[in-house]
Amino acid sequence: MAAGPGFYTYEMTTSLSTARVAVIMRTFERPVLLARAIASVQNQTLTDWVLVIVNNGGDPRAVDSIVKIAAQSSTQTSQQILVLHLDECVNPGAASNRGLAQCDSDYFVLHDDDDTWSPDFLKVMVNTLDSQKTAAAGVASSARVLETQRGNRLWPIHEALQAVEDGQLTFTSLIAGQLLPSGAVLLRRSLTRDVGAFDESIPMLDDWEFLVRIAEQYSLVAVHETLMRHHVRSVRSEEENVHRAPASVELELATRDLIVDRWLHVTMPNGLNKGQLAITAAGARQAGESVRSMENWRIRVEELERVVRDLQLSIAGDNPSQSIAHQIVHVIEQRRLWRRIVRVLLNPAHGLRAIKRRIAA
């Protein structure tokens, strides 16, 4: 079957671990998050899985230590965890391909090292694809969790449901910029033979690019249960600047443009006109810039509200006058922030330039 632009292959190792589901978990220097993610897999009610942890250029000792502790906590699953240490950091698509080469399975899923599953995720998703033979992948509804990290501690700030509908899972919707959490998507392993493996040339959005290729030929099915949580660290988290710097807004938009431009140079699926695709892509790019700007401000508002609540709780009762003074400061800061948000909504390009200045600083 013909593949979309860019056909990538990988070679399997001679000694394979076999399971119904292969879980590929890429990680780099995030031991606290990795430990939570491994536990999320170990707690699955469907137990026929193999977890391949791809240490993408990070300290092997830290990863081995986390895996050892996880294995000791659940001896039943200790033999289902494989660790692949890469000598240097590679693009995420390359890390995924190397992980897939270590195992064989009917299905596979990319589980980010900072996300979590509900215990029935694999059970529900496997049952869905077992019963719907024509579907290439199942996509679960998810929740976006904004959280703060301080050392070994994690606590949630805000959680928002991200329901998925069938209309979001078409080629047209995906190429227009519909992004899905990779951990919410269970895929048939045979797809890597039909559409190729993950694109190793792009620095990010490899999971989205892969889904676009799939949707060009196959159908995807929505699972309406909320089975996955996509965790995002707040701006106060100690590790936020380290791990978000490479994934800048500019890099994401540039990568998205590159992927869309590829499709503008191939025969369009299902009679879709290239001009229509170009218009759709242009609209998606403009909307993407506006959404990113608004999202940045929304996170700042949520974080400011939490800071204010923490401070109010710490001083309330001890010094009422300080509490009143702090509430006044809170009102002033909120008004300033909302004025900025309104300016961004009226002029998204201005907000994007402000974000660029902060990143450059």
N, C-alpha and C positions, 0 to 999 in steps of 0.2 A: 504494500500500500504506500502511496506517495507521502512523503513527509513535507512539512513546511520548510521555510528557509532555515538552513543550518541543521544538518543531520549529524548528531553526535553519538558516538558509540563508546562502550567501555568493555573491558575484558574481565571475566570472572576469575577468581582464584580457583586453584585445582581442588582445594579442600573447603567445602562449603557447609555452613550451618543452614538447616532447612526448617522452615516454619510456615504457618499460614500467612503470617504478617511479618514483614521486616520493618522495623522502626529505625530510621536513620536520624541520629542526633548529632548535629555539628556543634562544637563548643570551642571557646577560646577564653581562657583565664577568667571564668566565672564560677568558681567552685560552689558557692552557696546556691546559686540558681540551678546549677547542674544537679546537685543532690536532690533538690525538690523535683526536678524534671524526671530523674531516674525513678524516684518513688512513685510518681504519677503513672509510669509504665508498669512498675511492679504491682501496683494496686488494681490492675485491670482484671475484670471478671472472666474475660477470655484470656486463657493462659498460653495459647499456642502462638507465641511470638518470639522473635529474636531481636535484641536491641544492639545496634552497632553504633558505638560512640566514636565519632571522628574528631580527635583532638587536632584542631587545625592550627598547628604550629605553636601551641601553648606548652607550658611546663608539664612534662609527662608525670612527674612525681605527684603533683596536685590532683590530676585526673585519676591516677592509679589509686591514690588514697581514698578519694570519694567513692570509687567503684568498689574498693575493698570493704568499706563500711556498709555500702548498700548490699553487697553480697552476704555479709554477715547478718544483716537485719532480715534477710529473706533467703534462706538457704535453698528454697524450692526454685527460685529464679536465678540463682547464682551462675548456673551453667548457660543461661540464655543471654548473657551480656558479653559482647565482644568489644575490645578497645583497639582502635587503629590510631597510632600516633604518626602524624605527618611532620617531617623535619622542618618544613616551612609553611607559612600561611598561604593558602591558595584561594582562588575564587570559590564562592559557595557552591556553584554547580560542579566544580571539580571535586570538592569534598563529598558531595552527595554521591557522585558516580563511584568514587573509591569506596564509599561505604556500601553501596549496593553490590559492588563486586565481591564483597566478603560473604554473601549469603544468597540463598534462593528462597522464593516464597511465591504465594499466589497473589498477595497484595503487598503494597508498601505505603509508607507515610513518612513525611518529614516532620519530626517533633523538635521544634526549637528548644534550646537549652533553658529558656526562660519561661516556657509555657507549660500548662498543665491540662490534663484530661479528667473528665468525670470517669468513675470506675467502669461504666458500661460503654465507654466510647468505642472500643474495638469490637465488642459484642454486637452493638447496634449497627455499626458501619459494615461489618463483615456480613451480617444477616441481610442488610439492604442490598449489597452487591451480589450476594449469593442468589437472591430472589429476583433481581433485575439484571438479567444476563446481558442486556444490550447497553447498559450504562457503563461507561469507561471509568467513572469515578463517582464517589459520593462525597457531598460537602455538608458538614454539620453546621447548624447555627452555633454561634459562639458568644462570648462576653468579653468585652475589652476592659481590663482591670488596670487602672492607674494605681501604682504603688510606690512606696518610698523604701529605700534600702539604706541602712546604717550598719556597716560592718556585717555581722552575721544575721541581722534582724531584717525582716521584711514585714510590712503591714500595708493593707489596702487603703486607698483614699477614696476611690470612686469606681463603680462598676456599671457598664452600660451594655445592654443586649445588642448583639449584631445578628439579627435574624437573616436567614438566607432564603431566597425564593428561586424557583426554577428560571425565571426571567433573567436573573443575574448570571446564569451559567451558560450563556450562549457565546458563540465566537464574537458577535458584534458587541455584546456587553463587555466582554473581557478585553477586547482590543481597545475599547473606548476608555479603559482605565480601571475597570472593576477589579479591585484587589481583594484577595481572600487569604486569611491566615493559613499558612501551609499546614499547620498541625490539625486543621479542621478537614483536611482532604485525604481520603483513602483512595488509592489508585490501584488499578490492575497492573500486575508486573509485566504482562504481555505488551503493555503500551511502549515499553522501552525498545521493543523490537520493531514496532510499527512506526512510531514517530521519532525514535531516537532517544538518547539519554539527555541529561541536563546540559545546557549550554555552559561551557567552561570559560568562554571568552568574556562574559559580562561580570561586572563587580557586584551586582545585586539584582534582585527581581528575577532570578533564575527560575523560581517556582512559578511565578506568574507567566513567564515566557513559555514554560513547559505546558501549562494549562491552556494557553492560547493555541498551541499546536494541537493539543488533544481536542479542544472544542471545535477546531476546524474540520475534524473528521467524525467525532463521536458525540454522544450525548452525556451530560452530567446530571446527576440526580440530587435534589436538595433533601436533606434530613432536617426536620424542623425542631428536633430536640436540641437544647443547648448542652452540648457535650464537651466543649473545649473552652478554655480561658486563655486569652491572649494578653499576657502581662506586659505592661509598659512602665518603665521607671520614671518617676517624676523628676523635675529639674533640680530638686534638692538632693537626690541620691548621689552618693559619693562616686559611683562608677558611671554616672550618666554621660559626662563629657568624654570619657575614654571610649565608650562603646557606641556613642551616636556620632562621633566626629567623622568616621569614614562614610557613614550613611547620611550624608548631607542632603539637603533638599535639592541642590543643584545636581548632584550626582544621580539622584533618583530620577529626576526629570529628564536628564540627558540619556540615561539608560532606557527609560521608557520611550523616548523619541527614537532611539536607535532601533529598538525592537519593532516599533510601528513602521518605521521607514523600510525595514526589511520586507514587510508584507505589502508595501506599496509597489514593490518590484516583482511580485509573483502574481500568478493568476488567482483571482479572488474566488473563495469558496461560495457555493450556492448562488452563483450569479451576482454576487455583491460587486457593485461598481467601484473601481479604484477612486473615482472622484468622491463618491459617497464616503468611502473609508477615510480619505484625506480630510474631508470636512469633519467627520466624527473624531478623528485623531486631533485635529486642531482645537476642537471644542473641549476635548478631554484634557489637553495640555493647559489651556486657559483655566478650566475648572480646577485642575490639579494644583495650580499655583495658588488660586484663591483658597481652596480647602486647606492647603498646608499652612498658609498664613493664619487662617482662622483657628486651626487646630492648635497652633503654637500659643496663641493668645488664650484659648480656652483652658489649656493646661496650666498656664500661668495664673489664671483666675482661680482655678480649683486649688492650686498650691497655696496661693495667698490666703484663701479662705481657711485652709487647714492650719497655716501658721498662726493666723489670728485666733482660731479656736484654741490651739495649744497654749498660746500666751495668755488668753483670757482665763483658761482653767488654772494656769499656774499662779496667777496673781489674784484671782477672785477670792474674796473673803479675807485675804491677808491685808490688803490695802485698797479699800474701795475707791479712794481718790485716784490711784494709779489705774484701776480698772476703767473708770469713767474716761480718764485721759486717753487710755489705749483705745477705747471704743471710738473716740473722736478721730484719732489717727487712722483707725480702720476705715471710717466713713470717707475720709479725705483720700486715702489710697485707692479705695474702691472706685470713687468717682473719677480719679485720674486714669485708672486702668480702663474703665468702661469708655471714657472719651477716646482712648487709644484704639479700643476695639471698634468703635463706630467709624473712626478714620480708616481703619483697615477694611471694613466692610464696604465703605464708599470708594476706597481706592486700594484694591488688593495688591497692585504692583508696588505701591509705597510700603505696604507691610512686608512684602517679599524682600525689598531692598534693605529694610531694617534688619530682617533675619540674616541676610547675607553679611551685613556689617558686624553683627554679633558673632557669627561663625568665624569671620576673618579675624576678629579681635581675640 
